[in-house]
Amino acid sequence: MTCEIDDRRKRILYRARYRGFREADFLFGGFAEAFVGGMTVEELDEFEALLAMSDHDVYGWVTGEKVAPANVEGPMLDRMRAFDVSALTRPRDE
C-alpha cells in the first residue's frame, strides 16, 4: 500500500508541475511540492479532483478572480488560497 501511495504522490506531483501556463505551474507545482508528501488519501483525492479541472478556472478561484462553485469549495481549495506561492520566488534571508 505504501508503495502505491508513493507512486500516486509522484504522479500527482508531476501533473501539478506541468499544467499548461506558467502561473498554474507555480501555483499547483509549488503547492504540491510543499504538501503532497503529507496528504492523506482523502486529501490526495480532493487535490486530484482540482487537477482534473480547468487550470484557468482553478487559478481564478484560488486568486479570487472568479467565484468557485459550491461543489468545489472545501478545505483543499482553502489551503491553496492560503498558500503563499510568491514565497517560492523571493530570495531567502541569509
RASUL-V70450 format. One record per backbone hydrogen bond with DSSP energy under -0.5 kcal/mol. CO is the residue of the C=O (numbers start at 0). NH is the residue of the N-H. E is the energy in kcal/mol with one decimal. If there is no record, write none. Layout:
<<CO,NH,E> <CO,NH,E>>
This chain:
<<0,4,-2.3> <1,5,-2.7> <2,6,-2.5> <3,7,-2.4> <4,8,-2.7> <5,9,-2.1> <6,10,-2.2> <7,11,-2.6> <8,12,-2.6> <9,13,-2.2> <10,14,-2.6> <11,15,-2.5> <12,16,-1.7> <13,17,-1.4> <15,28,-0.7> <16,18,-0.6> <20,23,-0.7> <20,24,-2.1> <21,25,-2.4> <22,26,-2.6> <23,27,-2.7> <24,28,-1.8> <24,29,-0.5> <25,29,-2.0> <26,30,-2.1> <27,31,-2.8> <28,32,-2.7> <29,33,-1.8> <30,34,-2.1> <31,35,-2.4> <34,37,-1.6> <34,38,-0.5> <35,38,-1.3> <39,43,-2.6> <40,44,-2.3> <41,45,-2.1> <42,46,-2.6> <43,47,-2.9> <44,48,-2.0> <45,49,-1.5> <46,50,-2.2> <47,51,-1.5> <49,52,-1.3> <53,57,-2.6> <54,58,-2.9> <55,59,-2.0> <56,60,-2.5> <57,61,-2.6> <58,62,-2.4> <59,63,-1.1> <59,64,-1.2> <59,65,-1.9> <65,67,-0.5> <68,71,-1.8> <68,72,-1.5> <73,77,-2.2> <74,78,-2.4> <75,79,-2.3> <76,80,-2.2> <77,81,-1.9> <78,82,-1.0> <82,84,-1.3> <83,86,-1.4> <84,87,-1.5> <85,88,-1.3> <85,89,-0.8>>
